Amino acid sequence: MESIAVLESRQHGQCLISYYWGEIKTIASEAKVDAYIVATENGFSPLGSNLRFLATELGVPEKEIARLADWNRFDNPRVSLVVLPSIRESSYLRGLVLAPSETSECYRPFAARCFGRPYRDFYYNVTYESIAYASQSFGARHLAISHLSWCNTFHEDIATCNAEALAHYCDTSEKPVESFTFLSDTEIRLEHLAGLRRLNHESETGQHRPISTEIERREGYDLVHLDLNFDSLQ
């Protein structure tokens, strides 16, 4: 675990941003993470390689996690988070957020707009709402995130969006996030995180612009739909 920066929030709190070259199961088992934000891409990916551990931790069958991830990636046209709380009292993790990413069906219109670069408003708002839901619904204080891009195409802009969303949430929330860990999972490298040390300067972070969200309660999980229409983001 390598410390990258310490965010000083306007609420006078601190959040440690770290980088870890390894898998979620190791640092979760050491009680260093209590919620995980991961892209819905299965197979040779952070979700796929950790699926058995996540299923055991949450008390949710592997097939059900995979089914929800595939639905959100291939079939769901909306920008949605699939949120699974742990149903095991002794679980290290309080919950899992299956987040849309660059490989999701819902990202297609954003990709067309940004000509190959990450669409910053997409990544920022997906990250912000993931953090907010985990913090407010799970009481999570120690979050981890994996890359939300195609394999071998992680971009520094995505990490910056992740951290800006974290900074804005910490600035306005009464529920503090104490740590936020980027998992390398062969995609994220230290050089991608080089700009994060600037985030304590107000001029670098700006202010959060709220978007509309809709929560759909399902048996065993929640769907958080984000209203990311282009007109509201400009």
C-alpha positions in Angstrom: 0.0 0.0 0.0 1.5 3.3 -1.1 0.2 6.7 0.1 -0.5 9.1 -2.8 -2.2 12.1 -1.1 -4.2 13.2 1.9 -7.3 15.2 1.0 -8.1 18.0 3.4 -11.9 18.6 3.2 -13.8 21.7 3.9 -15.4 19.8 6.7 -11.9 19.7 8.3 -11.6 16.0 7.7 -8.9 14.0 6.0 -9.1 11.2 3.5 -6.0 9.1 2.6 -5.7 8.2 -1.1 -3.6 5.1 -1.7 -2.4 2.8 -4.4 -2.2 -0.9 -4.0 -0.6 -3.4 -6.3 -2.8 -6.4 -5.6 -6.3 -7.7 -5.3 -9.3 -6.6 -3.3 -9.4 -9.8 -1.2 -6.1 -9.1 0.4 -6.8 -5.6 1.7 -10.4 -6.4 2.5 -9.3 -9.3 4.6 -7.0 -6.9 6.5 -9.9 -4.6 7.2 -8.5 -1.8 5.0 -11.5 -1.7 2.7 -15.2 -2.0 3.5 -16.8 -1.2 0.1 -15.6 -1.9 -3.5 -16.5 -0.1 -6.7 -15.7 -2.3 -9.7 -16.6 -2.3 -13.4 -19.1 -4.8 -14.7 -16.7 -6.4 -17.1 -16.4 -10.1 -16.2 -13.8 -12.7 -17.3 -10.2 -11.7 -17.2 -10.9 -8.6 -15.2 -10.9 -7.3 -11.6 -14.5 -8.5 -11.2 -13.9 -11.9 -12.8 -10.7 -12.7 -10.9 -12.3 -11.7 -7.6 -15.8 -13.1 -8.2 -15.5 -16.1 -5.9 -14.2 -14.0 -3.0 -16.9 -11.3 -3.5 -19.6 -13.9 -3.6 -18.4 -15.5 -0.4 -18.0 -12.1 1.3 -21.4 -10.8 0.4 -23.3 -14.0 0.7 -24.5 -13.7 -2.9 -24.1 -16.5 -5.4 -21.4 -16.0 -8.1 -24.0 -16.6 -10.8 -26.2 -13.8 -9.5 -23.3 -11.2 -9.4 -22.3 -12.3 -12.9 -25.8 -12.0 -14.2 -26.3 -8.5 -12.8 -22.9 -7.4 -14.1 -23.6 -8.8 -17.6 -27.1 -7.2 -17.7 -25.7 -3.8 -16.7 -22.9 -4.0 -19.2 -24.6 -5.5 -22.3 -28.3 -4.8 -22.0 -29.0 -1.8 -19.8 -29.1 1.4 -21.9 -29.3 3.6 -18.8 -26.3 4.8 -16.7 -26.9 2.7 -13.6 -25.2 1.4 -10.5 -26.0 -2.1 -9.4 -25.5 -2.0 -5.6 -25.3 -5.3 -3.6 -25.2 -5.0 0.2 -23.5 -7.7 2.2 -26.0 -10.1 3.9 -23.3 -11.8 6.0 -22.8 -10.4 9.5 -19.1 -11.3 9.6 -18.3 -9.9 6.1 -15.3 -7.7 5.7 -17.1 -5.8 2.9 -20.3 -3.9 3.6 -21.2 -3.8 0.0 -20.3 -3.9 -3.7 -21.0 -1.4 -6.4 -21.1 -2.7 -10.0 -20.4 0.4 -12.0 -20.8 1.1 -15.7 -17.7 1.7 -17.6 -16.1 2.3 -21.0 -17.2 -1.2 -22.1 -20.9 -0.7 -21.1 -23.7 -0.3 -23.5 -24.7 3.0 -21.8 -21.3 4.5 -22.6 -21.8 4.5 -26.4 -23.2 8.0 -26.8 -20.5 9.4 -24.5 -17.7 7.7 -26.4 -19.1 9.3 -29.7 -18.9 12.7 -28.1 -15.3 12.6 -26.7 -13.5 11.1 -29.8 -11.6 8.4 -27.9 -10.7 10.3 -24.7 -12.6 9.5 -21.5 -15.8 11.4 -21.1 -15.1 13.2 -17.9 -18.7 13.9 -16.8 -19.5 10.2 -17.1 -16.6 9.1 -15.0 -17.0 11.9 -12.4 -20.7 11.3 -11.8 -20.5 7.5 -11.8 -17.8 7.8 -9.2 -19.5 10.4 -7.1 -22.8 8.6 -6.9 -21.0 5.3 -6.1 -19.1 6.9 -3.2 -22.2 8.6 -2.0 -24.4 5.5 -2.0 -21.7 3.3 -0.3 -21.1 6.0 2.3 -24.8 6.8 3.0 -26.3 3.4 2.7 -23.5 1.0 3.9 -21.8 3.4 6.2 -18.6 2.7 4.3 -15.5 4.6 5.3 -12.8 2.8 3.4 -13.5 2.4 -0.3 -11.5 0.8 -3.1 -11.9 1.2 -6.9 -10.6 -0.6 -9.9 -10.2 0.8 -13.4 -13.4 1.6 -15.3 -12.0 1.5 -18.8 -11.2 -1.0 -21.5 -8.3 -3.4 -20.8 -4.9 -1.7 -21.3 -6.5 1.7 -22.0 -6.7 3.3 -18.5 -6.2 7.1 -18.8 -5.0 9.6 -16.2 -8.2 11.6 -16.7 -10.3 8.7 -15.2 -8.2 8.7 -12.0 -8.5 12.5 -11.8 -12.3 12.3 -12.2 -12.4 9.6 -9.5 -10.4 11.8 -7.1 -12.3 15.0 -7.9 -15.6 13.2 -7.1 -14.1 11.9 -3.9 -13.0 15.4 -2.9 -16.3 17.0 -3.6 -18.2 14.3 -1.7 -15.8 14.8 1.3 -16.3 18.5 1.2 -20.1 18.4 1.5 -20.9 15.2 3.4 -21.3 14.7 7.2 -20.4 11.0 6.6 -16.6 11.1 6.2 -14.7 8.8 3.9 -11.4 8.0 5.6 -9.6 6.2 2.8 -9.8 5.6 -0.9 -7.6 3.0 -2.6 -6.9 2.6 -6.3 -6.3 -1.1 -7.1 -3.6 -1.5 -9.7 -5.1 -4.8 -11.2 -2.4 -4.5 -13.9 -4.2 -1.4 -15.4 -3.6 1.6 -13.0 0.0 2.7 -12.6 1.5 5.2 -10.3 2.0 7.7 -13.1 -1.8 7.7 -13.7 -2.2 9.2 -10.2 0.5 11.9 -10.5 -2.1 14.8 -10.7 -3.9 13.8 -7.5 -1.7 15.7 -5.2 -3.1 19.0 -6.6 -6.6 18.3 -5.4 -6.3 20.1 -2.1 -6.2 23.4 -4.0 -9.8 24.7 -4.4 -9.1 26.0 -7.9 -8.3 22.4 -9.0 -11.5 20.9 -7.7 -14.3 23.4 -8.3 -17.7 22.5 -6.9 -20.1 19.6 -7.3 -23.1 20.0 -9.6 -25.8 17.6 -8.4 -27.6 15.5 -11.0 -30.9 13.7 -10.7 -30.9 10.1 -9.5 -33.6 7.4 -9.2 -33.3 4.5 -6.9 -35.1 1.3 -7.8 -35.3 -1.3 -5.0 -35.0 -4.9 -6.1 -34.9 -8.1 -4.0 -31.3 -8.3 -2.8 -29.9 -5.3 -4.6 -30.6 -1.7 -5.6 -30.4 0.0 -9.0 -29.3 3.7 -8.9 -30.1 5.3 -12.2 -28.1 8.5 -13.1 -29.7 11.2 -15.2 -26.7 11.9 -17.5 -28.3 13.7 -20.4 -25.9 15.9 -22.3 -27.9 19.1 -21.8 -27.6 18.9 -18.0 -23.8 18.3 -18.2 -22.9 21.3 -20.3 
